[in-house]
């Protein structure tokens, strides 16, 4: 039986998304339009604090269909970014996942992959989901490599579905099933029976 390790790995942990952490993440994004261009499929522009606060309040009220976490370093509890599950469909037992490493110096060190692995463990072992999916822009190769490392597979392509920098880009649909995740786990007690 999992205890504290449900929401942590060797280096990172998932914690509740408090308003101050959410506002810090959004501040990082506002000052880093390049990151926002990886995260958002639509228009990218700086947002006011009032808009960000309204978005957080709306997200906080989706208790049954969204689970949002901050990503923190275990060593010093510093904030790295956020992740979560959204659009949870309980009847079909699936959800869409999202993640952002918002603090610029945290990227490229494997923290995002660790956080995603924790989030998948939570989705399959605590929420009893059967499928977790995501959408990623074709040009976001770093994210795609991380998702593949966690076991996501390419399920489809939305051709020329996104406009960025004067041209159209494909979006990739990726997903992982519980049974695919389970066979990748080192502990046989965690595998689906």
Secondary structure per residue as TSV (DSSP state, phi and psi in degrees):
chain	resnum	aa	ss	phi	psi
A	1	X	-	360.0	134.3
A	2	X	-	-78.9	142.1
A	3	X	S	-114.5	-118.6
A	4	X	G	-62.6	-25.1
A	5	X	G	-70.3	-8.6
A	6	X	G	-55.3	-41.5
A	7	X	G	-113.8	26.7
A	8	X	B	-149.6	158.6
A	9	X	-	-123.7	-166.2
A	10	X	S	-62.6	-35.9
A	11	X	S	-114.2	-26.5
A	12	X	E	-127.6	162.1
A	13	X	E	-139.8	154.6
A	14	X	E	-99.3	132.5
A	15	X	E	-128.3	165.5
A	16	X	E	-57.3	146.7
A	17	X	-	-88.4	100.1
A	18	X	-	-84.7	159.3
A	19	X	H	-59.3	-40.8
A	20	X	H	-64.7	-37.8
A	21	X	H	-66.6	-42.8
A	22	X	H	-60.6	-43.7
A	23	X	H	-65.5	-35.7
A	24	X	H	-65.6	-43.5
A	25	X	H	-60.1	-45.8
A	26	X	H	-65.2	-34.4
A	27	X	H	-64.2	-42.4
A	28	X	H	-60.0	-43.0
A	29	X	H	-65.2	-41.9
A	30	X	H	-60.2	-35.6
A	31	X	T	-88.8	1.5
A	32	X	-	-138.4	77.2
A	33	X	H	-63.1	-26.4
A	34	X	H	-60.5	-44.9
A	35	X	H	-63.1	-43.8
A	36	X	H	-59.4	-33.3
A	37	X	H	-70.5	-21.1
A	38	X	H	-82.3	-33.2
A	39	X	H	-82.8	-38.2
A	40	X	-	-104.2	141.0
A	41	X	S	-88.8	-24.7
A	42	X	S	-94.2	-153.9
A	43	X	-	-62.0	143.1
A	44	X	-	-116.2	126.8
A	45	X	-	-159.5	154.0
A	46	X	-	-61.2	144.2
A	47	X	-	-114.0	148.6
A	48	X	-	-74.0	161.1
A	49	X	H	-61.1	-37.1
A	50	X	H	-63.3	-42.3
A	51	X	H	-64.0	-43.6
A	52	X	H	-61.7	-43.5
A	53	X	H	-64.0	-39.5
A	54	X	H	-64.1	-40.8
A	55	X	H	-63.0	-41.9
A	56	X	H	-64.0	-43.3
A	57	X	H	-62.2	-41.8
A	58	X	H	-62.9	-45.3
A	59	X	H	-62.9	-39.1
A	60	X	H	-63.9	-24.5
A	61	X	T	-86.6	-5.7
A	62	X	-	-92.6	52.2
A	63	X	T	-60.7	-31.3
A	64	X	T	-90.1	-17.9
A	65	X	T	-123.7	1.5
A	66	X	-	-145.1	138.2
A	67	X	E	-129.9	114.5
A	68	X	E	-118.1	135.2
A	69	X	E	-131.1	152.2
A	70	X	E	-92.4	151.1
A	71	X	E	-104.2	124.2
A	72	X	E	-130.5	146.6
A	73	X	E	-72.0	134.5
A	74	X	T	-69.0	-33.8
A	75	X	T	-60.5	-43.4
A	76	X	T	-133.9	6.7
A	77	X	-	64.4	19.0
A	78	X	-	-73.5	147.3
A	79	X	E	-78.0	130.5
A	80	X	E	-108.4	-33.2
A	81	X	E	168.2	-151.3
A	82	X	E	-146.6	163.9
A	83	X	E	-157.8	167.8
A	84	X	E	177.9	177.1
A	85	X	E	-113.0	137.1
A	86	X	E	-134.9	166.5
A	87	X	E	51.6	44.5
A	88	X	E	-66.8	125.3
A	89	X	E	-109.5	101.2
A	90	X	T	-66.8	-37.6
A	91	X	T	-63.1	-45.8
A	92	X	T	-88.3	-9.3
A	93	X	T	58.2	52.8
A	94	X	E	-141.0	163.2
A	95	X	E	-154.9	165.4
A	96	X	E	-104.1	144.2
A	97	X	E	-112.6	151.5
A	98	X	E	-142.2	156.6
A	99	X	E	-155.8	146.6
A	100	X	E	-146.0	128.4
A	101	X	E	-95.6	101.1
A	102	X	-	-87.6	-31.2
A	103	X	S	-74.3	115.5
A	104	X	G	-52.9	-38.0
A	105	X	G	-77.8	0.5
A	106	X	G	-93.8	-7.7
A	107	X	T	-81.5	150.9
A	108	X	T	78.2	14.6
A	109	X	S	-118.0	6.1
A	110	X	S	87.9	0.4
A	111	X	H	-63.9	-39.4
A	112	X	H	-63.8	-41.7
A	113	X	H	-63.3	-43.3
A	114	X	H	-61.9	-44.4
A	115	X	H	-63.3	-39.7
A	116	X	H	-65.7	-39.7
A	117	X	H	-62.7	-38.8
A	118	X	H	-64.4	-45.1
A	119	X	H	-61.7	-39.9
A	120	X	H	-65.2	-41.7
A	121	X	H	-58.6	-43.2
A	122	X	I	-63.4	-44.8
A	123	X	I	-61.5	-43.5
A	124	X	I	-87.0	-35.5
A	125	X	I	-93.7	-29.5
A	126	X	I	-100.7	-44.7
A	127	X	S	-88.5	-12.0
A	128	X	-	60.2	39.3
A	129	X	-	-77.4	159.0
A	130	X	S	-106.3	-27.2
A	131	X	E	-143.1	140.4
A	132	X	E	-126.7	129.8
A	133	X	E	-126.1	170.4
A	134	X	E	-157.9	167.5
A	135	X	E	-126.2	132.1
A	136	X	E	-136.0	140.9
A	137	X	E	-67.9	141.4
A	138	X	T	-58.0	-31.9
A	139	X	T	-79.4	-5.9
A	140	X	-	-91.8	71.0
A	141	X	H	-65.2	-35.8
A	142	X	H	-63.2	-43.9
A	143	X	H	-65.3	-45.0
A	144	X	H	-60.2	-41.5
A	145	X	H	-63.0	-39.9
A	146	X	H	-64.1	-44.2
A	147	X	H	-62.8	-41.8
A	148	X	H	-64.2	-36.8
A	149	X	H	-62.3	-31.6
A	150	X	T	-82.2	-7.5
A	151	X	T	108.8	-0.6
A	152	X	-	-66.2	144.9
A	153	X	E	-121.6	151.7
A	154	X	E	-69.7	125.0
A	155	X	E	-109.3	-21.0
A	156	X	E	179.3	171.0
A	157	X	E	-130.7	128.9
A	158	X	E	-95.4	101.4
A	159	X	E	-70.6	132.8
A	160	X	E	45.3	48.6
A	161	X	E	-97.7	-2.7
A	162	X	E	-136.3	137.1
A	163	X	E	-105.5	121.3
A	164	X	E	-151.5	133.1
A	165	X	T	56.0	39.3
A	166	X	T	79.9	12.7
A	167	X	E	-149.2	162.4
A	168	X	E	-87.8	147.2
A	169	X	E	-131.6	150.6
A	170	X	E	-77.6	153.4
A	171	X	E	-114.9	136.4
A	172	X	E	-101.3	133.6
A	173	X	E	-95.3	124.7
A	174	X	E	-127.3	153.4
A	175	X	E	-157.2	164.4
A	176	X	E	-141.8	135.4
A	177	X	E	-94.6	155.5
A	178	X	H	-56.0	-44.0
A	179	X	H	-66.2	-33.1
A	180	X	H	-67.8	-40.5
A	181	X	H	-65.5	-43.4
A	182	X	H	-61.1	-40.4
A	183	X	H	-69.7	-15.9
A	184	X	T	-87.7	-7.0
A	185	X	-	-84.3	136.9
A	186	X	S	-72.6	-25.0
A	187	X	-	-95.0	113.9
A	188	X	G	-59.4	-25.9
A	189	X	G	-66.3	-20.1
A	190	X	G	-89.0	-11.2
A	191	X	S	-77.5	146.9
A	192	X	-	-63.0	137.5
A	193	X	-	-100.4	360.0
